[in-house]
Amino acid sequence: MPWQQKIQHLLGKPVGISFTNGQGTSGILCSAQGGQLYVIEYLYQSQFALKHYDYRMIQDINTFPSCYQQQPLY
């Protein structure tokens, strides 16, 4: 499914975003409007930033998997 069709289901959820340049980021998907995605990303300590990315930069978006899909490592 193209990432554009996933957006409405991913709003408010933790996501990983891959960019067309091979880099990526993760955060909470806040909104999508005007050809931009708005994501809250963790910076450091107790600081977060709302960042925006142009649709043309995005290759794919995926939600984080559940913590309980795998057996614990201990």
HTML snippet that shows the backbone in 3Dmol.js (N, CA, C, O; Angstrom):
<script src="https://3Dmol.org/build/3Dmol-min.js"></script>
<div id="view" style="width:600px;height:400px;position:relative"></div>
<script>
const pdb = `
ATOM      1  N   MET A   1       0.849  -1.177   0.000  1.00  0.00           N
ATOM      2  CA  MET A   1       0.000   0.000   0.000  1.00  0.00           C
ATOM      3  C   MET A   1       0.897   1.243   0.000  1.00  0.00           C
ATOM      4  O   MET A   1       1.830   1.318   0.800  1.00  0.00           O
ATOM      5  N   PRO A   2       0.641   2.199  -0.862  1.00  0.00           N
ATOM      6  CA  PRO A   2       1.424   3.439  -0.875  1.00  0.00           C
ATOM      7  C   PRO A   2       1.314   4.168   0.467  1.00  0.00           C
ATOM      8  O   PRO A   2       0.268   4.148   1.115  1.00  0.00           O
ATOM      9  N   TRP A   3       2.411   4.809   0.869  1.00  0.00           N
ATOM     10  CA  TRP A   3       2.428   5.442   2.192  1.00  0.00           C
ATOM     11  C   TRP A   3       1.363   6.518   2.329  1.00  0.00           C
ATOM     12  O   TRP A   3       0.870   6.746   3.433  1.00  0.00           O
ATOM     13  N   GLN A   4       0.996   7.184   1.249  1.00  0.00           N
ATOM     14  CA  GLN A   4      -0.018   8.245   1.322  1.00  0.00           C
ATOM     15  C   GLN A   4      -1.370   7.700   1.804  1.00  0.00           C
ATOM     16  O   GLN A   4      -2.145   8.416   2.438  1.00  0.00           O
ATOM     17  N   GLN A   5      -1.640   6.439   1.498  1.00  0.00           N
ATOM     18  CA  GLN A   5      -2.902   5.825   1.913  1.00  0.00           C
ATOM     19  C   GLN A   5      -2.880   5.396   3.375  1.00  0.00           C
ATOM     20  O   GLN A   5      -3.934   5.116   3.947  1.00  0.00           O
ATOM     21  N   LYS A   6      -1.695   5.338   3.992  1.00  0.00           N
ATOM     22  CA  LYS A   6      -1.566   4.923   5.387  1.00  0.00           C
ATOM     23  C   LYS A   6      -1.709   6.081   6.373  1.00  0.00           C
ATOM     24  O   LYS A   6      -1.960   5.853   7.556  1.00  0.00           O
ATOM     25  N   ILE A   7      -1.554   7.308   5.908  1.00  0.00           N
ATOM     26  CA  ILE A   7      -1.428   8.457   6.801  1.00  0.00           C
ATOM     27  C   ILE A   7      -2.558   8.551   7.814  1.00  0.00           C
ATOM     28  O   ILE A   7      -2.290   8.696   9.007  1.00  0.00           O
ATOM     29  N   GLN A   8      -3.800   8.473   7.384  1.00  0.00           N
ATOM     30  CA  GLN A   8      -4.929   8.653   8.306  1.00  0.00           C
ATOM     31  C   GLN A   8      -4.917   7.618   9.431  1.00  0.00           C
ATOM     32  O   GLN A   8      -5.354   7.911  10.544  1.00  0.00           O
ATOM     33  N   HIS A   9      -4.422   6.416   9.151  1.00  0.00           N
ATOM     34  CA  HIS A   9      -4.375   5.358  10.166  1.00  0.00           C
ATOM     35  C   HIS A   9      -3.192   5.525  11.111  1.00  0.00           C
ATOM     36  O   HIS A   9      -3.177   4.944  12.196  1.00  0.00           O
ATOM     37  N   LEU A  10      -2.203   6.316  10.705  1.00  0.00           N
ATOM     38  CA  LEU A  10      -0.979   6.465  11.494  1.00  0.00           C
ATOM     39  C   LEU A  10      -0.947   7.739  12.334  1.00  0.00           C
ATOM     40  O   LEU A  10      -0.046   7.906  13.157  1.00  0.00           O
ATOM     41  N   LEU A  11      -1.901   8.629  12.145  1.00  0.00           N
ATOM     42  CA  LEU A  11      -1.905   9.881  12.908  1.00  0.00           C
ATOM     43  C   LEU A  11      -1.960   9.602  14.407  1.00  0.00           C
ATOM     44  O   LEU A  11      -2.778   8.811  14.876  1.00  0.00           O
ATOM     45  N   GLY A  12      -1.079  10.264  15.146  1.00  0.00           N
ATOM     46  CA  GLY A  12      -1.018  10.107  16.592  1.00  0.00           C
ATOM     47  C   GLY A  12      -0.227   8.901  17.054  1.00  0.00           C
ATOM     48  O   GLY A  12      -0.141   8.648  18.256  1.00  0.00           O
ATOM     49  N   LYS A  13       0.359   8.142  16.120  1.00  0.00           N
ATOM     50  CA  LYS A  13       1.083   6.924  16.470  1.00  0.00           C
ATOM     51  C   LYS A  13       2.585   7.097  16.235  1.00  0.00           C
ATOM     52  O   LYS A  13       2.998   7.937  15.435  1.00  0.00           O
ATOM     53  N   PRO A  14       3.404   6.299  16.936  1.00  0.00           N
ATOM     54  CA  PRO A  14       4.846   6.324  16.657  1.00  0.00           C
ATOM     55  C   PRO A  14       5.128   5.675  15.306  1.00  0.00           C
ATOM     56  O   PRO A  14       4.654   4.578  15.014  1.00  0.00           O
ATOM     57  N   VAL A  15       5.908   6.374  14.494  1.00  0.00           N
ATOM     58  CA  VAL A  15       6.203   5.896  13.145  1.00  0.00           C
ATOM     59  C   VAL A  15       7.695   6.012  12.846  1.00  0.00           C
ATOM     60  O   VAL A  15       8.418   6.803  13.452  1.00  0.00           O
ATOM     61  N   GLY A  16       8.118   5.202  11.899  1.00  0.00           N
ATOM     62  CA  GLY A  16       9.432   5.328  11.297  1.00  0.00           C
ATOM     63  C   GLY A  16       9.235   5.826   9.879  1.00  0.00           C
ATOM     64  O   GLY A  16       8.370   5.329   9.157  1.00  0.00           O
ATOM     65  N   ILE A  17      10.028   6.799   9.480  1.00  0.00           N
ATOM     66  CA  ILE A  17       9.900   7.390   8.147  1.00  0.00           C
ATOM     67  C   ILE A  17      11.218   7.199   7.410  1.00  0.00           C
ATOM     68  O   ILE A  17      12.276   7.577   7.913  1.00  0.00           O
ATOM     69  N   SER A  18      11.154   6.611   6.217  1.00  0.00           N
ATOM     70  CA  SER A  18      12.345   6.508   5.380  1.00  0.00           C
ATOM     71  C   SER A  18      12.245   7.549   4.274  1.00  0.00           C
ATOM     72  O   SER A  18      11.189   7.763   3.679  1.00  0.00           O
ATOM     73  N   PHE A  19      13.376   8.182   4.023  1.00  0.00           N
ATOM     74  CA  PHE A  19      13.446   9.252   3.022  1.00  0.00           C
ATOM     75  C   PHE A  19      14.066   8.733   1.733  1.00  0.00           C
ATOM     76  O   PHE A  19      14.750   7.710   1.725  1.00  0.00           O
ATOM     77  N   THR A  20      13.821   9.440   0.666  1.00  0.00           N
ATOM     78  CA  THR A  20      14.333   9.036  -0.641  1.00  0.00           C
ATOM     79  C   THR A  20      15.857   9.102  -0.706  1.00  0.00           C
ATOM     80  O   THR A  20      16.454   8.474  -1.581  1.00  0.00           O
ATOM     81  N   ASN A  21      16.505   9.849   0.200  1.00  0.00           N
ATOM     82  CA  ASN A  21      17.964   9.947   0.197  1.00  0.00           C
ATOM     83  C   ASN A  21      18.627   8.839   1.005  1.00  0.00           C
ATOM     84  O   ASN A  21      19.849   8.840   1.158  1.00  0.00           O
ATOM     85  N   GLY A  22      17.841   7.890   1.527  1.00  0.00           N
ATOM     86  CA  GLY A  22      18.391   6.773   2.272  1.00  0.00           C
ATOM     87  C   GLY A  22      18.430   6.980   3.779  1.00  0.00           C
ATOM     88  O   GLY A  22      18.713   6.038   4.520  1.00  0.00           O
ATOM     89  N   GLN A  23      18.155   8.176   4.242  1.00  0.00           N
ATOM     90  CA  GLN A  23      18.119   8.442   5.672  1.00  0.00           C
ATOM     91  C   GLN A  23      16.732   8.157   6.212  1.00  0.00           C
ATOM     92  O   GLN A  23      15.829   7.783   5.463  1.00  0.00           O
ATOM     93  N   GLY A  24      16.565   8.334   7.517  1.00  0.00           N
ATOM     94  CA  GLY A  24      15.270   8.109   8.122  1.00  0.00           C
ATOM     95  C   GLY A  24      15.149   8.832   9.442  1.00  0.00           C
ATOM     96  O   GLY A  24      16.119   9.398   9.947  1.00  0.00           O
ATOM     97  N   THR A  25      13.947   8.810   9.998  1.00  0.00           N
ATOM     98  CA  THR A  25      13.684   9.404  11.295  1.00  0.00           C
ATOM     99  C   THR A  25      12.516   8.667  11.925  1.00  0.00           C
ATOM    100  O   THR A  25      11.851   7.857  11.280  1.00  0.00           O
ATOM    101  N   SER A  26      12.279   8.962  13.197  1.00  0.00           N
ATOM    102  CA  SER A  26      11.129   8.370  13.871  1.00  0.00           C
ATOM    103  C   SER A  26      10.537   9.386  14.829  1.00  0.00           C
ATOM    104  O   SER A  26      11.222  10.305  15.280  1.00  0.00           O
ATOM    105  N   GLY A  27       9.268   9.215  15.134  1.00  0.00           N
ATOM    106  CA  GLY A  27       8.572  10.108  16.044  1.00  0.00           C
ATOM    107  C   GLY A  27       7.082   9.837  16.000  1.00  0.00           C
ATOM    108  O   GLY A  27       6.638   8.811  15.486  1.00  0.00           O
ATOM    109  N   ILE A  28       6.317  10.768  16.546  1.00  0.00           N
ATOM    110  CA  ILE A  28       4.858  10.673  16.542  1.00  0.00           C
ATOM    111  C   ILE A  28       4.344  11.481  15.352  1.00  0.00           C
ATOM    112  O   ILE A  28       4.671  12.660  15.211  1.00  0.00           O
ATOM    113  N   LEU A  29       3.552  10.859  14.511  1.00  0.00           N
ATOM    114  CA  LEU A  29       2.979  11.554  13.356  1.00  0.00           C
ATOM    115  C   LEU A  29       1.814  12.418  13.829  1.00  0.00           C
ATOM    116  O   LEU A  29       0.782  11.901  14.256  1.00  0.00           O
ATOM    117  N   CYS A  30       1.984  13.731  13.750  1.00  0.00           N
ATOM    118  CA  CYS A  30       0.978  14.672  14.264  1.00  0.00           C
ATOM    119  C   CYS A  30      -0.070  15.051  13.230  1.00  0.00           C
ATOM    120  O   CYS A  30      -1.267  15.044  13.517  1.00  0.00           O
ATOM    121  N   SER A  31       0.381  15.380  12.031  1.00  0.00           N
ATOM    122  CA  SER A  31      -0.586  15.767  11.004  1.00  0.00           C
ATOM    123  C   SER A  31       0.062  15.688   9.627  1.00  0.00           C
ATOM    124  O   SER A  31       1.276  15.539   9.485  1.00  0.00           O
ATOM    125  N   ALA A  32      -0.791  15.795   8.630  1.00  0.00           N
ATOM    126  CA  ALA A  32      -0.367  15.809   7.235  1.00  0.00           C
ATOM    127  C   ALA A  32      -1.251  16.820   6.532  1.00  0.00           C
ATOM    128  O   ALA A  32      -2.459  16.619   6.403  1.00  0.00           O
ATOM    129  N   GLN A  33      -0.649  17.904   6.079  1.00  0.00           N
ATOM    130  CA  GLN A  33      -1.422  18.937   5.386  1.00  0.00           C
ATOM    131  C   GLN A  33      -0.515  19.773   4.511  1.00  0.00           C
ATOM    132  O   GLN A  33       0.661  19.962   4.822  1.00  0.00           O
ATOM    133  N   GLY A  34      -1.058  20.269   3.427  1.00  0.00           N
ATOM    134  CA  GLY A  34      -0.301  21.130   2.524  1.00  0.00           C
ATOM    135  C   GLY A  34       0.936  20.479   1.945  1.00  0.00           C
ATOM    136  O   GLY A  34       1.928  21.161   1.687  1.00  0.00           O
ATOM    137  N   GLY A  35       0.898  19.152   1.733  1.00  0.00           N
ATOM    138  CA  GLY A  35       2.057  18.464   1.171  1.00  0.00           C
ATOM    139  C   GLY A  35       3.188  18.270   2.165  1.00  0.00           C
ATOM    140  O   GLY A  35       4.317  17.984   1.767  1.00  0.00           O
ATOM    141  N   GLN A  36       2.904  18.420   3.457  1.00  0.00           N
ATOM    142  CA  GLN A  36       3.906  18.277   4.509  1.00  0.00           C
ATOM    143  C   GLN A  36       3.420  17.298   5.576  1.00  0.00           C
ATOM    144  O   GLN A  36       2.235  17.260   5.907  1.00  0.00           O
ATOM    145  N   LEU A  37       4.353  16.508   6.108  1.00  0.00           N
ATOM    146  CA  LEU A  37       4.091  15.689   7.286  1.00  0.00           C
ATOM    147  C   LEU A  37       4.682  16.399   8.486  1.00  0.00           C
ATOM    148  O   LEU A  37       5.783  16.941   8.397  1.00  0.00           O
ATOM    149  N   TYR A  38       3.974  16.408   9.610  1.00  0.00           N
ATOM    150  CA  TYR A  38       4.447  17.023  10.845  1.00  0.00           C
ATOM    151  C   TYR A  38       4.652  15.919  11.872  1.00  0.00           C
ATOM    152  O   TYR A  38       3.735  15.158  12.181  1.00  0.00           O
ATOM    153  N   VAL A  39       5.876  15.846  12.396  1.00  0.00           N
ATOM    154  CA  VAL A  39       6.284  14.763  13.280  1.00  0.00           C
ATOM    155  C   VAL A  39       6.958  15.350  14.515  1.00  0.00           C
ATOM    156  O   VAL A  39       7.828  16.212  14.395  1.00  0.00           O
ATOM    157  N   ILE A  40       6.560  14.889  15.705  1.00  0.00           N
ATOM    158  CA  ILE A  40       7.274  15.266  16.928  1.00  0.00           C
ATOM    159  C   ILE A  40       8.407  14.271  17.104  1.00  0.00           C
ATOM    160  O   ILE A  40       8.188  13.061  17.166  1.00  0.00           O
ATOM    161  N   GLU A  41       9.634  14.803  17.185  1.00  0.00           N
ATOM    162  CA  GLU A  41      10.817  13.971  17.346  1.00  0.00           C
ATOM    163  C   GLU A  41      11.506  14.293  18.665  1.00  0.00           C
ATOM    164  O   GLU A  41      11.498  15.436  19.124  1.00  0.00           O
ATOM    165  N   TYR A  42      12.094  13.283  19.257  1.00  0.00           N
ATOM    166  CA  TYR A  42      12.860  13.450  20.483  1.00  0.00           C
ATOM    167  C   TYR A  42      14.221  14.025  20.136  1.00  0.00           C
ATOM    168  O   TYR A  42      14.872  13.558  19.201  1.00  0.00           O
ATOM    169  N   LEU A  43      14.664  15.047  20.887  1.00  0.00           N
ATOM    170  CA  LEU A  43      15.987  15.627  20.679  1.00  0.00           C
ATOM    171  C   LEU A  43      16.971  15.077  21.711  1.00  0.00           C
ATOM    172  O   LEU A  43      17.866  14.302  21.373  1.00  0.00           O
ATOM    173  N   TYR A  44      16.804  15.477  22.957  1.00  0.00           N
ATOM    174  CA  TYR A  44      17.625  14.981  24.053  1.00  0.00           C
ATOM    175  C   TYR A  44      17.029  15.460  25.365  1.00  0.00           C
ATOM    176  O   TYR A  44      16.232  16.398  25.396  1.00  0.00           O
ATOM    177  N   GLN A  45      17.433  14.794  26.461  1.00  0.00           N
ATOM    178  CA  GLN A  45      16.902  15.069  27.794  1.00  0.00           C
ATOM    179  C   GLN A  45      15.383  15.121  27.725  1.00  0.00           C
ATOM    180  O   GLN A  45      14.754  14.111  27.411  1.00  0.00           O
ATOM    181  N   SER A  46      14.782  16.262  28.008  1.00  0.00           N
ATOM    182  CA  SER A  46      13.314  16.356  27.961  1.00  0.00           C
ATOM    183  C   SER A  46      12.854  17.268  26.826  1.00  0.00           C
ATOM    184  O   SER A  46      11.799  17.896  26.919  1.00  0.00           O
ATOM    185  N   GLN A  47      13.641  17.342  25.761  1.00  0.00           N
ATOM    186  CA  GLN A  47      13.317  18.243  24.659  1.00  0.00           C
ATOM    187  C   GLN A  47      12.832  17.475  23.427  1.00  0.00           C
ATOM    188  O   GLN A  47      13.395  16.454  23.032  1.00  0.00           O
ATOM    189  N   PHE A  48      11.775  18.008  22.849  1.00  0.00           N
ATOM    190  CA  PHE A  48      11.185  17.464  21.634  1.00  0.00           C
ATOM    191  C   PHE A  48      11.035  18.594  20.629  1.00  0.00           C
ATOM    192  O   PHE A  48      10.997  19.764  21.009  1.00  0.00           O
ATOM    193  N   ALA A  49      10.952  18.252  19.357  1.00  0.00           N
ATOM    194  CA  ALA A  49      10.772  19.263  18.312  1.00  0.00           C
ATOM    195  C   ALA A  49       9.711  18.797  17.328  1.00  0.00           C
ATOM    196  O   ALA A  49       9.663  17.624  16.959  1.00  0.00           O
ATOM    197  N   LEU A  50       8.864  19.725  16.908  1.00  0.00           N
ATOM    198  CA  LEU A  50       7.914  19.450  15.839  1.00  0.00           C
ATOM    199  C   LEU A  50       8.613  19.774  14.532  1.00  0.00           C
ATOM    200  O   LEU A  50       8.952  20.928  14.270  1.00  0.00           O
ATOM    201  N   LYS A  51       8.827  18.753  13.711  1.00  0.00           N
ATOM    202  CA  LYS A  51       9.510  18.941  12.428  1.00  0.00           C
ATOM    203  C   LYS A  51       8.532  18.644  11.297  1.00  0.00           C
ATOM    204  O   LYS A  51       7.558  17.914  11.478  1.00  0.00           O
ATOM    205  N   HIS A  52       8.803  19.210  10.149  1.00  0.00           N
ATOM    206  CA  HIS A  52       7.945  18.955   8.990  1.00  0.00           C
ATOM    207  C   HIS A  52       8.796  18.511   7.812  1.00  0.00           C
ATOM    208  O   HIS A  52       9.928  18.958   7.629  1.00  0.00           O
ATOM    209  N   TYR A  53       8.221  17.623   7.025  1.00  0.00           N
ATOM    210  CA  TYR A  53       8.908  17.044   5.875  1.00  0.00           C
ATOM    211  C   TYR A  53       7.986  17.081   4.668  1.00  0.00           C
ATOM    212  O   TYR A  53       6.809  16.731   4.750  1.00  0.00           O
ATOM    213  N   ASP A  54       8.543  17.510   3.557  1.00  0.00           N
ATOM    214  CA  ASP A  54       7.806  17.565   2.300  1.00  0.00           C
ATOM    215  C   ASP A  54       7.522  16.150   1.801  1.00  0.00           C
ATOM    216  O   ASP A  54       8.373  15.265   1.898  1.00  0.00           O
ATOM    217  N   TYR A  55       6.335  15.951   1.275  1.00  0.00           N
ATOM    218  CA  TYR A  55       5.946  14.636   0.747  1.00  0.00           C
ATOM    219  C   TYR A  55       6.978  14.093  -0.248  1.00  0.00           C
ATOM    220  O   TYR A  55       7.207  12.885  -0.303  1.00  0.00           O
ATOM    221  N   ARG A  56       7.596  14.973  -1.029  1.00  0.00           N
ATOM    222  CA  ARG A  56       8.541  14.525  -2.060  1.00  0.00           C
ATOM    223  C   ARG A  56       9.789  13.884  -1.462  1.00  0.00           C
ATOM    224  O   ARG A  56      10.509  13.171  -2.161  1.00  0.00           O
ATOM    225  N   MET A  57      10.059  14.127  -0.176  1.00  0.00           N
ATOM    226  CA  MET A  57      11.231  13.559   0.495  1.00  0.00           C
ATOM    227  C   MET A  57      10.982  12.142   1.007  1.00  0.00           C
ATOM    228  O   MET A  57      11.928  11.433   1.349  1.00  0.00           O
ATOM    229  N   ILE A  58       9.724  11.726   1.061  1.00  0.00           N
ATOM    230  CA  ILE A  58       9.356  10.507   1.773  1.00  0.00           C
ATOM    231  C   ILE A  58       9.249   9.308   0.838  1.00  0.00           C
ATOM    232  O   ILE A  58       8.600   9.361  -0.206  1.00  0.00           O
ATOM    233  N   GLN A  59       9.906   8.228   1.246  1.00  0.00           N
ATOM    234  CA  GLN A  59       9.818   6.974   0.499  1.00  0.00           C
ATOM    235  C   GLN A  59       8.761   6.067   1.107  1.00  0.00           C
ATOM    236  O   GLN A  59       7.975   5.459   0.381  1.00  0.00           O
ATOM    237  N   ASP A  60       8.735   5.968   2.452  1.00  0.00           N
ATOM    238  CA  ASP A  60       7.754   5.096   3.101  1.00  0.00           C
ATOM    239  C   ASP A  60       7.573   5.512   4.559  1.00  0.00           C
ATOM    240  O   ASP A  60       8.428   6.184   5.135  1.00  0.00           O
ATOM    241  N   ILE A  61       6.455   5.107   5.141  1.00  0.00           N
ATOM    242  CA  ILE A  61       6.150   5.344   6.554  1.00  0.00           C
ATOM    243  C   ILE A  61       5.594   4.037   7.121  1.00  0.00           C
ATOM    244  O   ILE A  61       4.746   3.390   6.507  1.00  0.00           O
ATOM    245  N   ASN A  62       6.082   3.666   8.292  1.00  0.00           N
ATOM    246  CA  ASN A  62       5.592   2.455   8.948  1.00  0.00           C
ATOM    247  C   ASN A  62       5.400   2.709  10.430  1.00  0.00           C
ATOM    248  O   ASN A  62       6.165   3.445  11.052  1.00  0.00           O
ATOM    249  N   THR A  63       4.371   2.091  10.987  1.00  0.00           N
ATOM    250  CA  THR A  63       4.139   2.190  12.416  1.00  0.00           C
ATOM    251  C   THR A  63       5.111   1.280  13.148  1.00  0.00           C
ATOM    252  O   THR A  63       5.610   0.307  12.584  1.00  0.00           O
ATOM    253  N   PHE A  64       5.374   1.600  14.401  1.00  0.00           N
ATOM    254  CA  PHE A  64       6.240   0.749  15.205  1.00  0.00           C
ATOM    255  C   PHE A  64       5.526  -0.570  15.493  1.00  0.00           C
ATOM    256  O   PHE A  64       4.308  -0.587  15.673  1.00  0.00           O
ATOM    257  N   PRO A  65       6.267  -1.663  15.538  1.00  0.00           N
ATOM    258  CA  PRO A  65       5.640  -2.946  15.882  1.00  0.00           C
ATOM    259  C   PRO A  65       5.339  -2.998  17.376  1.00  0.00           C
ATOM    260  O   PRO A  65       5.912  -2.243  18.161  1.00  0.00           O
ATOM    261  N   SER A  66       4.455  -3.876  17.750  1.00  0.00           N
ATOM    262  CA  SER A  66       4.134  -4.084  19.145  1.00  0.00           C
ATOM    263  C   SER A  66       5.332  -4.683  19.872  1.00  0.00           C
ATOM    264  O   SER A  66       6.092  -5.452  19.284  1.00  0.00           O
ATOM    265  N   CYS A  67       5.505  -4.342  21.123  1.00  0.00           N
ATOM    266  CA  CYS A  67       6.588  -4.906  21.938  1.00  0.00           C
ATOM    267  C   CYS A  67       6.369  -6.385  22.201  1.00  0.00           C
ATOM    268  O   CYS A  67       7.320  -7.096  22.525  1.00  0.00           O
ATOM    269  N   TYR A  68       5.154  -6.859  22.072  1.00  0.00           N
ATOM    270  CA  TYR A  68       4.818  -8.222  22.458  1.00  0.00           C
ATOM    271  C   TYR A  68       4.767  -9.186  21.287  1.00  0.00           C
ATOM    272  O   TYR A  68       4.224 -10.282  21.419  1.00  0.00           O
ATOM    273  N   GLN A  69       5.322  -8.803  20.142  1.00  0.00           N
ATOM    274  CA  GLN A  69       5.320  -9.700  18.998  1.00  0.00           C
ATOM    275  C   GLN A  69       6.469 -10.702  19.051  1.00  0.00           C
ATOM    276  O   GLN A  69       6.437 -11.718  18.357  1.00  0.00           O
ATOM    277  N   GLN A  70       7.477 -10.427  19.866  1.00  0.00           N
ATOM    278  CA  GLN A  70       8.635 -11.300  19.938  1.00  0.00           C
ATOM    279  C   GLN A  70       8.815 -11.810  21.360  1.00  0.00           C
ATOM    280  O   GLN A  70       8.304 -11.222  22.312  1.00  0.00           O
ATOM    281  N   GLN A  71       9.540 -12.898  21.490  1.00  0.00           N
ATOM    282  CA  GLN A  71       9.862 -13.432  22.805  1.00  0.00           C
ATOM    283  C   GLN A  71      10.902 -12.532  23.459  1.00  0.00           C
ATOM    284  O   GLN A  71      11.785 -12.015  22.774  1.00  0.00           O
ATOM    285  N   PRO A  72      10.813 -12.337  24.778  1.00  0.00           N
ATOM    286  CA  PRO A  72      11.835 -11.537  25.470  1.00  0.00           C
ATOM    287  C   PRO A  72      13.219 -12.153  25.300  1.00  0.00           C
ATOM    288  O   PRO A  72      13.356 -13.367  25.151  1.00  0.00           O
ATOM    289  N   LEU A  73      14.246 -11.297  25.326  1.00  0.00           N
ATOM    290  CA  LEU A  73      15.612 -11.761  25.134  1.00  0.00           C
ATOM    291  C   LEU A  73      16.258 -12.275  26.412  1.00  0.00           C
ATOM    292  O   LEU A  73      17.379 -12.781  26.362  1.00  0.00           O
ATOM    293  N   TYR A  74      15.596 -12.163  27.544  1.00  0.00           N
ATOM    294  CA  TYR A  74      16.194 -12.609  28.823  1.00  0.00           C
ATOM    295  C   TYR A  74      15.758 -13.984  29.214  1.00  0.00           C
ATOM    296  O   TYR A  74      16.173 -14.490  30.256  1.00  0.00           O
TER     297      TYR A  74
END
`;
const viewer = $3Dmol.createViewer("view");
viewer.addModel(pdb, "pdb");
viewer.setStyle({}, {cartoon: {color: "spectrum"}});
viewer.zoomTo();
viewer.render();
</script>
